[in-house]
Amino acid sequence: MNRQGGPYVLGIDCGTQSLRSALFDLKGRMLASDSHPFPIDYPEVSWAEQRPEHWWQAIRVTVPDVIREAGVNPAHIVGISVDGTSCTVVACNEQGDPLRPAILWMDQRAHEEAEEVTATEAPRLKYAGGPVSPEWMIPKAMWLKRHEPQLYEGAYVICEGSDWLLYRLTGEWTASLNSATCKWNYAKPEGGWPEDLLAMLDMSELRDRWPETVLPMGAEAGRLTMRAAEELGLMPDTPVAMGGIDAYAAMFGVSVVRPGRMALVMGSSTCHMALCAEALLDSNVWGPFPDAVIEDTWVLEGGQTATGSIVKWFADNFASAGRAEAERRGRSRFDVLDELAAEVKPGAEGLVLVDYWQGNRTPLRDPRARGCICGLSLRHGLGHMMRAVYEGTALGTRHILEDLASAGFEAKGIYACGGGTRSQLWLQIHADACQVPIYLTDEPEATALGTAVCAAVGAGLFDDLATASEEMVRITREIEPNDLWADTYDELFARYVQTYPRMKDLMHACADAAEED
């Protein structure tokens, strides 16, 4: 196929397990997409690393494939943007070469440093919503300074993975206002950079290692270099727009651009992005983050560290029977597991699964929490276990929703996207457990689409992000909660919430034992 016309925009979504490139027209219709996987290394318990070179290689594979599949003239691709996981920290030399593997967003090694940041009680921490996460930039940089001092001293830039990818595309070092606000303690109401906080932590030199230029999502960050254009099969000098955190980009991909809406981004983890007209300071989720996506709005961010990754972990390690059945029937193993789980009534006959495989992000903010399954008997089989995984992760979302409600944000509708939306059962369980309707769009790759929205604004094709999003996104489906199971999930949620305080000390002992080993 050889398409004519355009213009088209390219969204590059660098996720936890793979990178996806996708080409869209200005109505939000996808012309082509391609993904390329890369490995995660777990060198220690609760650590997680990746090699940035794998991300660039994935771009080099997927972008030419997308252009070829779509049959478009590269001259008609007029804008590009990139999103990425956050806070995924890259330390580079002056030439942009990584000095070590990137410390992935889910890495929890800096939990002691995070406690020190929290203990400062610096005024700007009110924008973090309380305790700082070990996933964030400053704790991870502190860990590097303490444990790899020569590398830290030799680093010219310490930045986000998406910042590094933008540098590879444009030759310019820039930081996303979105990432800096949500993960670096940057706060426009306080003047921007957290220099006071860095001084309290004896980390003032870190400011010199961060990119100087900070840009909002959708702003032009640079132009495609000749070298990058040749590698990717694109035109040099193509505008490259600032992206941001993948979950925040997905807000544009499901049209969460008006206060009162919440995005549910279901991937390896699950993110809950609530857009507010004012600062709500009394929640246990992250934020409120000022101007993080749209000027003069605030974002509250909830998150579960492991959800889709638990589904995959269970399927990979314990569902061999389901895999064999899937092969016999020529079906996806996840489809077969869904069918088995659907045969089990809500409540999984007494099972309670607590989804803290990589700690709890919100609302407990406990990186040393650990997952558990309670109530097992010889009666329970594969379907029970799969249903328990789905219900436990959905109850984690309910826990976050109830915390948001206590702060003054009521989610009247959840706009869902991500790989988890492929499971109709999992979506229905979320709706039933939370008793909130779920809305879906006609484009399942909402993160790539949201990043393409940024690309379109950066190329000057729309005046602002809200206008671009509402033009390029279409809501096509609603999943209503089933009132029949409301009492069942109320009872299950009560047991879910009770499990952590009763198991907390034992969870921490298990985490300590694993680190000692």
Number of C-alpha atoms within 10 A of each C-alpha: 8 9 11 10 10 16 17 26 28 31 29 32 33 28 22 23 15 16 25 23 28 27 27 25 17 20 14 25 16 19 17 18 22 20 21 18 15 18 12 14 14 13 9 13 16 19 17 20 21 23 19 22 15 16 22 17 13 21 24 18 19 22 26 18 20 21 24 16 16 19 15 21 18 19 14 16 22 23 28 31 35 29 34 28 21 25 27 27 28 27 27 22 14 10 9 18 17 19 15 14 16 21 28 26 24 25 24 25 21 24 21 14 21 23 15 16 23 17 11 12 13 14 10 17 20 17 24 26 20 19 21 23 26 27 25 26 27 27 26 26 23 23 20 18 16 12 11 12 13 11 16 22 13 13 20 20 24 23 27 33 28 33 27 28 24 27 19 18 27 24 18 18 21 23 26 27 26 26 32 28 24 30 24 20 25 25 22 15 10 11 9 14 17 22 17 13 20 18 13 12 16 10 16 15 12 20 16 11 17 19 18 11 12 21 19 23 31 27 24 22 27 21 21 25 21 15 13 18 18 13 15 18 15 22 20 18 16 22 25 27 30 31 39 34 30 27 31 29 28 31 30 29 34 33 26 23 23 14 15 15 20 31 29 26 28 21 20 21 21 25 26 26 24 27 27 23 12 13 15 19 18 16 24 23 26 27 26 27 28 25 20 27 28 19 9 11 19 23 27 28 27 26 24 26 24 22 28 21 18 21 18 14 12 16 19 12 8 13 20 14 13 21 19 13 16 17 12 9 11 9 12 14 21 19 16 20 24 20 15 18 24 16 12 19 13 21 19 23 16 15 24 25 25 25 28 25 19 25 23 22 25 24 21 15 20 20 26 22 26 22 18 16 15 14 11 14 10 5 7 15 14 19 22 25 24 24 29 26 26 26 29 28 27 24 28 27 25 19 19 24 23 17 20 23 12 13 15 14 21 16 20 12 18 26 25 25 27 22 15 22 18 14 14 13 18 21 22 21 24 26 23 27 28 25 21 19 20 24 21 19 19 14 21 18 20 29 32 33 33 34 35 39 41 37 34 35 27 28 22 15 16 18 12 17 24 19 15 25 28 19 15 24 23 18 14 10 11 14 17 15 20 15 12 9 16 15 11 15 21 16 11 23 23 11 17 22 15 11 17 19 10 10 14 15 13 14 20 16 14 15 18 13 10 12 12 8 7
